[in-house]
Amino acid sequence: MTWEPELDELRRLRELAAAHGGPERVSRHRAAGRLLVRERIERLVDAGSFREVGSVAGFARYDDDELVGFVPANLVAGRATIDGRPVVVVGDDFTVRGGAADAAIHRKMVYAEQLALSFRIPLVRLVEGSGGGGSVKSYLDLGRTYVPPLPGWRTAIDLLGSVPVLAAALGPVAGLGAARVVTSHHSVMVSGASQIFVAGPPVVAYATHEEVGKEELGGAHVQAANGTVDVVVDSEDDAFAHLRRVLSYLPDNVWRAPPSSPSTDPPDRRDERLADLVPRRRRRSYDVRALVDAVVDTGSFLEVGAGWGRPVVTGLARLAGRPVSVLAHDPTVWGGAVTAAASDKLRRHVDLCDTFNLPIVAFVDVPGFAVGTAAERAGTIRRGAAAIAALYQASVPYHAVIVRRAFGVAGAALVDRGDPNVRVAWPSGDWGSLPLEGGIEAAYRRDLEAADDPDAMRDALLAEFEAVRSPIRTAQAFDIEEIIDPTETRPVLCEWVELAYGALQPGPSRYAFRP
């Protein structure tokens, strides 16, 4: 006797699982312009590499031991490779109970995430649905209510300190599903097709009497501007390409260095655009992204979080093929002053770098923390202090390039954050406890108020201070180690990055990454 009956049953169950939630729900899903979960996985990973785990997990009905019906669990999980690197992928099947947990088998998701933790390989979540407690209809099925659990959440948190966790919101995502998106190192959503919220419009209408649609409540324009997600793309395929690109900068786990790749961009390249990028007139701005692009390997800069905390620019790049983190300041937004939101963005990005051993390059042009009533209401100094703590707690190599301003506590933290720390300045460097223009107002307030011609006195004071403002005076006192020609920035950083990678000591960060 063979095992053919059992193998036939397995084949039948897999056929039913491949039908997802049935023809009607599949048609409705496609009509909304969204891919099925297995199609998503196929487009994300290397061709033919996906090996499913729990392929027949679900809810079966038998009649006299004969299989008469099957509803698959609404999470597809398994191992695969992305650009040849092993990963674990989990994807919600929205066609089965809208991705809600009362159609799920929690052990399947928990097992998949434990698999990533055990084998120290990246985890990618493709999220669509609530993924939480499901409909209140489940109370009737159980005959009772229940204290809400968070199955496997300890594993989800432990993953953040061990392996890259990437997430994509690919449709409406609520409750625990939303938490799964943001409990990651990097998240992406699709404009017009995905929404993220704590609870959907019906619950919101009951709780707050707000009548809002899904897009108004949690569309990409909302969640990118508040930092809930890192990047917004135009299509699901763009999301998959973006996730693959982000992963290319990160190691498989915290015990390894980030993966280097060959670079055709000469490390000694000098970009003459940098020679006059910063205007001599201090109140004029410039394009900081052009600066970054001119220094890092051509085409390698990947900005993260462009929609929020906009005075600070964060991203990933390469120098001589080595992955690095980029911090910069945009003088066109709040003059580059560090706002409360920018502080949060800075903290989170530094935590990412420290977790995955990414050396940090900071292009500094900061007049200090943002000031004024709006800044105080936002709790700027407390949130700024958290960012400073992240900078000082980080143990990865750090190189500051003082492009222009470095003032106040915020400026100090970015150029003097401790060991290992290397810094250079451009001849446009301008620094101190306060910018002269505002500092003179504070230091000479009474004299200016008593002067017959305050404007003339102010101009005279500025002229007097101008003589000691030169960064060359600072270099003479060795208060700045070196001033370089701006066109030398790439060669200097490419030399440093080789030393930085030689000094890397991979392993778990002393301070846990928090979403």
LUMKOL-775133 format. One line per 10 residues: their letters; for each residue x, y, z of C-alpha. Coordinates in steps of 0.02 Angstrom, whole numbers, plus 50000, padded with zeros to 5 digits. Example, Ala and Ser with C-alpha at 12.3 -4.5 7.8 and 13.67 -1.06 7.14 Angstrom:
2
as	50615,49775,50390; 50684,49947,50357
END
This chain:
515
mtwepeldel	50000,50000,50000; 50065,50175,49955; 50032,50345,50034; 49944,50406,49879; 49778,50448,49968; 49867,50566,50086; 49968,50642,49946; 49808,50667,49847; 49731,50758,49995; 49884,50870,50010
rrlrelaaah	49875,50911,49825; 49690,50951,49840; 49720,51064,49991; 49859,51157,49900; 49747,51183,49749; 49612,51256,49861; 49739,51366,49950; 49800,51431,49781; 49620,51487,49746; 49637,51612,49889
ggpervsrhr	49467,51672,49951; 49372,51608,49799; 49330,51677,49625; 49216,51817,49684; 49337,51890,49810; 49485,51868,49694; 49391,51963,49556; 49347,52102,49678; 49528,52113,49733; 49593,52123,49555
aagrllvrer	49461,52252,49510; 49535,52363,49645; 49701,52355,49551; 49791,52250,49681; 49894,52093,49658; 49860,51929,49748; 49978,51886,49888; 50070,51748,49795; 50091,51862,49644; 50168,51991,49759
ierlvdagsf	50291,51868,49830; 50339,51807,49656; 50376,51986,49601; 50475,52026,49758; 50592,51877,49770; 50712,51790,49650; 50620,51684,49522; 50580,51509,49584; 50658,51537,49755; 50503,51542,49864
revgsvagfa	50474,51390,49974; 50311,51404,50067; 50290,51356,50249; 50117,51304,50309; 50049,51282,50133; 49896,51184,50192; 49863,51281,50354; 49682,51335,50358; 49506,51285,50404; 49450,51122,50326
rydddelvgf	49278,51039,50327; 49258,50851,50315; 49107,50742,50287; 49137,50559,50333; 49324,50590,50320; 49300,50665,50146; 49367,50841,50117; 49219,50949,50067; 49283,51125,50094; 49437,51224,50138
vpanlvagra	49472,51406,50182; 49659,51440,50185; 49739,51541,50324; 49751,51719,50267; 49940,51732,50285; 50063,51658,50160; 50239,51632,50228; 50401,51552,50178; 50585,51565,50136; 50657,51640,49977
tidgrpvvvv	50805,51737,49911; 50820,51918,49856; 50972,51950,49746; 51036,51783,49806; 51020,51824,49990; 50904,51718,50100; 50751,51804,50175; 50588,51759,50258; 50431,51832,50177; 50258,51845,50254
gddftvrgga	50110,51913,50156; 49928,51944,50202; 49791,51871,50092; 49657,52006,50089; 49539,51893,49992; 49516,51786,50148; 49415,51884,50276; 49501,52046,50229; 49663,51995,50312; 49581,51992,50484
adaaihrkmv	49652,51882,50621; 49495,51778,50645; 49540,51697,50478; 49721,51674,50529; 49819,51543,50621; 49932,51645,50732; 50062,51510,50750; 50100,51522,50565; 50150,51705,50573; 50244,51682,50737
yaeqlalsfr	50337,51532,50667; 50391,51627,50511; 50457,51772,50613; 50546,51655,50732; 50624,51574,50579; 50701,51741,50528; 50764,51767,50706; 50837,51591,50720; 50927,51593,50553; 50975,51777,50568
iplvrlvegs	50905,51825,50399; 50800,51976,50348; 50611,51977,50363; 50495,52060,50235; 50312,52091,50278; 50185,52122,50140; 50039,52190,50240; 49857,52213,50191; 49713,52204,50315; 49690,52221,50501
ggggsvksyl	49790,52071,50558; 49714,52100,50730; 49569,52029,50826; 49451,52024,50678; 49266,52058,50679; 49160,52061,50836; 49064,51918,50752; 49199,51804,50822; 49127,51833,50996; 48970,51738,50945
dlgrtyvppl	49072,51595,50875; 49170,51583,51037; 49021,51613,51148; 49123,51740,51246; 49237,51890,51231; 49423,51880,51269; 49568,51981,51336; 49660,52038,51178; 49829,51954,51152; 49981,52003,51048
pgwrtaidll	50043,51833,50990; 50227,51830,50951; 50256,52014,50984; 50410,51978,51090; 50485,51899,50934; 50434,52050,50830; 50528,52164,50950; 50680,52050,50963; 50693,52051,50774; 50724,52239,50775
gsvpvlaaal	50889,52214,50864; 50944,52066,50759; 50896,52068,50573; 50828,52193,50446; 50638,52202,50452; 50558,52285,50300; 50372,52313,50274; 50256,52367,50135; 50076,52424,50157; 49990,52366,49998
gpvaglgaar	49807,52403,50034; 49701,52462,50181; 49795,52421,50341; 49720,52444,50516; 49752,52400,50697; 49882,52265,50722; 49917,52267,50536; 49968,52449,50550; 50076,52408,50700; 50161,52271,50598
vvtshhsvmv	50203,52398,50461; 50283,52524,50578; 50369,52395,50690; 50505,52384,50560; 50667,52467,50510; 50596,52531,50347; 50419,52544,50277; 50341,52590,50111; 50163,52619,50051; 50082,52638,49880
sgasqifvag	50004,52806,49840; 49817,52796,49810; 49810,52608,49841; 49859,52588,50023; 49802,52671,50183; 49861,52650,50363; 49759,52690,50517; 49732,52634,50696; 49549,52601,50655; 49450,52620,50495
ppvvayathe	49313,52745,50451; 49167,52650,50534; 49255,52645,50703; 49313,52825,50685; 49135,52882,50646; 49072,52798,50805; 49215,52856,50917; 49241,53035,50857; 49089,53072,50748; 49207,53109,50603
evgkeelgga	49142,53054,50434; 49300,53020,50333; 49352,52905,50193; 49501,52788,50200; 49612,52901,50096; 49574,53056,50199; 49600,52960,50360; 49762,52870,50322; 49818,52892,50142; 49998,52911,50089
hvqaangtvd	49990,53101,50097; 49947,53086,50282; 50067,52950,50335; 50220,53010,50239; 50202,53186,50311; 50197,53124,50492; 50335,52994,50478; 50226,52839,50495; 50305,52770,50336; 50476,52806,50263
vvvdseddaf	50440,52808,50076; 50289,52821,49960; 50293,52742,49787; 50174,52739,49639; 50142,52553,49616; 50162,52383,49697; 50305,52340,49580; 50391,52502,49632; 50369,52447,49813; 50453,52280,49781
ahlrrvlsyl	50597,52363,49688; 50617,52486,49830; 50622,52349,49962; 50755,52256,49863; 50858,52414,49849; 50847,52454,50035; 50900,52277,50078; 51054,52297,49967; 51126,52424,50091; 51096,52317,50246
pdnvwrapps	51183,52163,50313; 51090,51999,50339; 51102,52028,50526; 51188,52135,50658; 51333,52012,50671; 51390,52054,50495; 51457,52210,50409; 51350,52291,50273; 51379,52213,50101; 51501,52305,49989
spstdppdrr	51485,52306,49800; 51600,52354,49657; 51597,52538,49611; 51643,52616,49445; 51647,52790,49522; 51830,52837,49556; 51860,52871,49742; 51971,53019,49698; 51839,53102,49589; 51821,53289,49620
derladlvpr	51659,53374,49575; 51691,53555,49528; 51509,53599,49563; 51553,53595,49748; 51677,53739,49730; 51542,53872,49729; 51391,53775,49791; 51379,53871,49955; 51346,54057,49925; 51456,54185,50011
rrrrsydvra	51298,54275,50066; 51251,54178,50222; 51065,54207,50208; 51058,54121,50038; 51022,53936,50024; 51082,53796,49909; 51030,53622,49854; 51093,53501,49987; 51039,53348,49887; 51149,53406,49744
lvdavvdtgs	51291,53413,49871; 51260,53234,49928; 51244,53170,49750; 51409,53253,49704; 51502,53166,49845; 51434,52988,49858; 51449,52853,49725; 51351,52907,49572; 51167,52860,49585; 51186,52778,49755
flevgagwgr	51094,52902,49866; 50927,52835,49927; 50833,52964,50028; 50728,52901,50173; 50587,53000,50253; 50584,53143,50130; 50404,53189,50176; 50430,53231,50359; 50556,53313,50475; 50611,53403,50318
pvvtglarla	50750,53516,50387; 50849,53355,50410; 50888,53246,50258; 50923,53062,50293; 50965,52918,50180; 51078,52777,50125; 51220,52788,50000; 51387,52712,49953; 51565,52776,49957; 51687,52673,49853
grpvsvlahd	51556,52536,49854; 51538,52537,50044; 51364,52569,50116; 51352,52722,50228; 51217,52825,50310; 51193,53007,50261; 51134,53148,50374; 51118,53322,50302; 51026,53485,50332; 50915,53572,50207
ptvwggavta	50938,53761,50220; 50780,53789,50117; 50669,53719,50258; 50669,53816,50421; 50845,53871,50373; 50903,53696,50420; 50852,53720,50603; 50815,53556,50692; 50628,53547,50729; 50542,53424,50845
aasdklrrhv	50494,53312,50698; 50669,53325,50625; 50737,53270,50794; 50628,53115,50791; 50684,53077,50613; 50867,53101,50660; 50852,52987,50812; 50768,52848,50717; 50894,52853,50575; 51044,52853,50692
dlcdtfnlpi	50969,52703,50782; 50955,52612,50615; 51138,52649,50577; 51199,52592,50747; 51095,52433,50737; 51165,52381,50568; 51344,52447,50579; 51323,52584,50449; 51456,52720,50463; 51378,52893,50469
vafvdvpgfa	51425,53041,50359; 51349,53205,50419; 51345,53360,50307; 51318,53493,50439; 51236,53661,50410; 51127,53691,50563; 51086,53857,50648; 51026,53761,50803; 50860,53696,50863; 50703,53779,50795
vgtaaeragt	50641,53921,50906; 50475,54008,50935; 50305,53966,51007; 50270,53826,50883; 50437,53745,50923; 50404,53756,51110; 50229,53683,51094; 50303,53537,50997; 50425,53496,51138; 50576,53526,51028
irrgaaaiaa	50708,53523,51164; 50651,53357,51240; 50638,53273,51071; 50802,53354,51020; 50887,53287,51175; 50828,53112,51127; 50912,53134,50957; 51071,53194,51041; 51068,53041,51154; 51055,52929,51001
lyqasvpyha	51205,53016,50923; 51312,52996,51078; 51257,52817,51110; 51296,52761,50933; 51460,52667,50919; 51481,52666,50730; 51615,52773,50645; 51557,52952,50615; 51624,53086,50498; 51559,53264,50504
vivrrafgva	51584,53383,50359; 51543,53558,50419; 51475,53635,50261; 51423,53800,50338; 51341,53828,50508; 51363,53734,50672; 51279,53832,50810; 51206,53796,50981; 51170,53630,51062; 51105,53550,50901
gaalvdrgdp	51259,53603,50803; 51376,53546,50942; 51298,53372,50948; 51322,53346,50762; 51506,53394,50759; 51564,53341,50932; 51467,53183,50969; 51614,53087,51040; 51727,52944,50988; 51749,52879,50854
nvrvawpsgd	51731,53049,50774; 51817,53129,50625; 51775,53300,50555; 51828,53425,50425; 51757,53593,50373; 51734,53690,50214; 51799,53869,50204; 51617,53924,50218; 51615,53860,50399; 51527,53974,50524
wgslpleggi	51507,53919,50705; 51487,53966,50886; 51362,53969,51029; 51242,54079,50929; 51240,54149,50752; 51313,54324,50757; 51161,54404,50676; 51044,54347,50816; 51177,54340,50951; 51218,54523,50936
eaayrrdlea	51036,54565,50966; 51041,54467,51128; 51212,54521,51191; 51193,54706,51149; 51007,54728,51171; 51016,54871,51295; 51153,54961,51197; 51053,54946,51036; 50896,55009,51120; 50991,55161,51188
addpdamrda	51082,55199,51026; 51033,55350,50921; 51052,55243,50765; 51027,55058,50810; 51050,55001,50631; 51218,55089,50614; 51275,55018,50780; 51220,54844,50729; 51317,54857,50565; 51471,54918,50657
llaefeavrs	51464,54773,50779; 51443,54649,50639; 51594,54720,50550; 51697,54708,50709; 51649,54527,50737; 51674,54482,50554; 51863,54488,50577; 51861,54347,50706; 51728,54247,50616; 51844,54168,50489
pirtaqafdi	51854,53978,50506; 52041,53992,50472; 52059,54078,50642; 51975,53927,50720; 52091,53807,50628; 52243,53904,50691; 52187,53861,50868; 52158,53678,50815; 51976,53696,50864; 51936,53623,50694
eeiidptetr	52056,53489,50637; 52060,53528,50451; 51981,53644,50323; 51970,53568,50150; 51932,53623,49974; 51749,53571,49947; 51800,53476,49790; 51911,53364,49899; 51763,53301,50000; 51736,53138,49906
pvlcewvela	51920,53085,49908; 51930,53125,50094; 51773,53025,50134; 51822,52878,50024; 51988,52865,50117; 51896,52873,50283; 51766,52742,50238; 51900,52610,50211; 51969,52647,50385; 51792,52648,50455
ygalqpgpsr	51753,52475,50387; 51917,52410,50456; 51864,52473,50627; 51687,52404,50624; 51645,52282,50763; 51481,52200,50711; 51366,52136,50846; 51207,52187,50936; 51192,52372,50975; 51203,52423,51158
yafrp	51039,52517,51136; 50887,52435,51061; 50811,52503,50901; 50637,52575,50931; 50515,52605,50789
END
